[in-house]
Amino acid sequence: MNAPLLEIKNLQTHFFSERGAARAVDGVSLIMERGSFLGIVGESGCGKTVMALSVMGLIQSPPGRIAGGEILFEGRNLLALPPDEIRAIRGKEISMIFQEPMTSLNPVFRVQDQIIEVLEQHRKVSRKAAIEATRKLLHQVGIPSAEEHMRDYPHQMSGGMRQRVMIAMAIACEPKLIIADEPTTALDVTIQAQILDLLQELREVYRCAVMLITHDLGIVAEVADRVVVMYTGRIVEEAPVVDLFEKPLHPYTQGLMRSIPGSRASRGKKRLEAISGVVPSLFDLPRGCRFNTRCTYAFERCFVEPEPELLTVEKGHSVRCRLYEG
Ligand code: SF4
């Protein structure tokens, strides 16, 4: 099959309230190939999680609604499929790992029963085979003495172990795409590194693609092939990870770099620099470039002309900024 694994075209996901429509995802287009590892980076409220939930068919309506665009998975537009077909794809072909496993794991069921349920539902295996597969999965995601922990309830496990259980559930059906939304944010640094290594390893074993959503550009440097940087619902830069770190183009990406300890952009500085100002409200976006209220390079055209388009400046590297026009 020649179609990319995932192609998002001009996605518009809006939330409606008395204040009006908040365009949380506003015209996002991207492509993921099979087996690729894509990092989606941006501050909270930039639309990265809403985009992922849109792919999963998990936007709560109301107040949310996908107002336009297409989400093509192996060429099929997920937005046009009936709910039962979406349910069949979710968990089996595309699975998601959330930041806080306690919100996704059911506290009143044993860990093994929650994984078994996924296997029985999507793989139609016998109970005996599902129990054996669960034991193997828990072992594979690095739960020590998996046999002993299978009958634990989620609250009996550490945060790192719960996240491993979530990962076991996510890979149970050998999906083609795993979406991991801030999977390490709630964990301490050592466990963070282990979970990232595990995602890398599983990607190689299962040959699945991974979309890693994070506010931390330092994390994607270690694992991703490509990076998409989002701001106020828009992609502002996209590049292979090496190019982005060698030559970040957008002033916002450069600001994110300066806030990473030990990065090239922060080297020699006594203190890490934060990006000045705050992310504008989606109900009250600035005229012109949406980053103009925080940008140290802003000039007159950034305020008076319409928002810049996403420009490809070199192969595979695009940026939404007037500094690169012409
Ligand atoms: Fe800054 Fe202007 Fe570029 Fe926006 S278009 S990022 S305000 S220089």
Residues whose N, C-alpha, C, O or C-beta is under 5 A from the ligand:
A	BS01	SF4	P251 C289 F291 N292 C295 Y297 A298 F299 C302 R320 C321 R322 L323
